[in-house]
Amino acid sequence: MKLLVLGGTRFLGRHVVDAALGRGDQVTLFTRGQAPNHWGDAVKALIGNRDPTVAPGLAALADGRWDAVIDTCGYVPRVVRASARLLEPRVGRYLFVSSISVFTDASCPGLDESAPVGALADPASEEVGKHYGPLKAACEVAVSEIYGTRALNIRPGLIVGPHDPTDRFGYWVARFVHPHLLGARGGTAVVPAPPSRPIQLIDARDLATFMLDLIASGASGTYNATSSARQWSFADLVAALVAAGGTNAPRLAWVDEATLVEHKVTPWAGLPLWIPSSFAEAAGFMEIDCTKAQRDGLRTRVLAATIADTAAWLAQRANANTWNDVLTSETEFAILAAAPERPPQQRPKSSERAR
Ligand SMILES: NC(=O)c1ccc[n+]([C@@H]2O[C@H](COP(=O)([O-])OP(=O)(O)OC[C@H]3O[C@@H](n4cnc5c(N)ncnc54)[C@H](OP(=O)(O)O)[C@@H]3O)[C@@H](O)[C@H]2O)c1
């Protein structure tokens, strides 16, 4: 296939390009040229700005035909509409990377692709930090309006794996496999009780493979794309982290929600992946219905594989100025002092399923 990737050089897009080249696809990148081209002459690299109001805009995309566009870096409907419209006569399909953040009400588990999505109070708003979900939803609408049955809108959950700039999953890998990367940490790690709390995530490489497979099969429409609801719990994640950490792995202190809240641990950021019950409006984000994606080919590798590869990447990355939002070692020590270590919880046997 001939593919045009709008973006492609940071995290998810980088894995898309790796996977596409691995399958023998021809890849063109369109970026501002700020992040490096990791593939040299193996890709065609076009430079511009996807915002048509910022010179040189989309001029580099004036010519060329592709089987599909993969848009990994669209956040604002005006901007997404510009590339979608410009390319429509010359491309087969347009795949837009959206997010499960589109949902209006994520308080309940089991949201499927038909669940209501957020609307912008002010349709002209472009404040991505404030209206990320509704803006993504509006981008989906723009792509669907222009491409009809040639549109694919993919809604990932938490994307993890090597090159993840958000360092959320990376915190857990560092805490258990490379604790020195987090500064002076003790031999016991705070983990949020209960161990049965469900988690959902998707390895960027599995997501990339799924997206390319959908394009190749001529699929269209909208897909939630993360691991199956209740496939994994925090206990499964922690068991895989302990196994990966080996002799480096800290002992576990499963700490109840009240203690974490009392120590002002920020949901999701302070302890990544932790959504406490006090954050009820987001409870469903870890139990999204991905039946459609699983049916149409989404497969998830085992947690151990994602952890091992993320650990290998962290070991060679420059880790200065990272993990600024996670709980500090001082807070971790204070929590441990307030919540004395309990005997280790029962570890899951083999509940980590490969799909
Ligand atoms: N992380 C998660 O857990 C998560 C969850 C759900 C959905 N998502 C979505 O997944 C996607 C992940 O993105 P990624 O950063 O990993 O993608 P990526 O394609 O690997 O990196 C972003 C690319 O966009 C390019 N870019 C940025 N601004 C540009 C502009 N104005 N014009 C042209 N190119 C531009 C960057 O290169 P230059 O800087 O050189 O321009 C870079 O190549 C996002 O759409 C995000 O909303 C993420």
The ligand as a Gaussian input file, in Angstrom:
#p B3LYP/6-31G(d) Opt

LIG

0 1
 N       -1.174000       8.710000      24.357000
 C       -2.343000       8.163000      24.586000
 O       -2.532000       7.431000      25.558000
 C       -3.491000       8.431000      23.623000
 C       -4.738000       7.905000      23.909000
 C       -5.786000       8.100000      22.988000
 C       -5.545000       8.782000      21.821000
 N       -4.325000       9.305000      21.581000
 C       -4.083000       9.984000      20.312000
 O       -3.064000       9.265000      19.641000
 C       -2.290000      10.164000      18.857000
 C       -0.879000       9.960000      19.271000
 O       -0.040000      10.875000      18.712000
 P        1.554000      10.721000      18.647000
 O        2.108000      11.996000      19.182000
 O        1.959000       9.471000      19.261000
 O        1.706000      10.694000      17.061000
 P        3.015000      10.732000      16.172000
 O        2.533000      10.754000      14.765000
 O        3.995000       9.690000      16.548000
 O        3.689000      12.140000      16.552000
 C        3.074000      13.383000      16.323000
 C        3.547000      13.895000      14.955000
 O        2.866000      15.045000      14.565000
 C        3.788000      15.930000      13.917000
 N        3.166000      17.249000      14.019000
 C        2.782000      17.892000      15.153000
 N        2.210000      19.061000      14.845000
 C        2.219000      19.165000      13.482000
 C        1.763000      20.145000      12.571000
 N        1.194000      21.280000      12.978000
 N        1.930000      19.905000      11.255000
 C        2.523000      18.774000      10.815000
 N        2.980000      17.810000      11.634000
 C        2.823000      18.001000      12.962000
 C        5.060000      15.741000      14.701000
 O        6.249000      16.043000      13.994000
 P        6.873000      17.532000      14.045000
 O        6.947000      17.910000      15.485000
 O        8.198000      17.393000      13.386000
 O        5.933000      18.369000      13.276000
 C        5.019000      14.227000      14.904000
 O        5.499000      13.530000      13.791000
 C       -2.854000      11.554000      19.095000
 O       -3.775000      11.860000      18.089000
 C       -3.583000      11.400000      20.431000
 O       -4.668000      12.302000      20.567000
 C       -3.285000       9.148000      22.452000

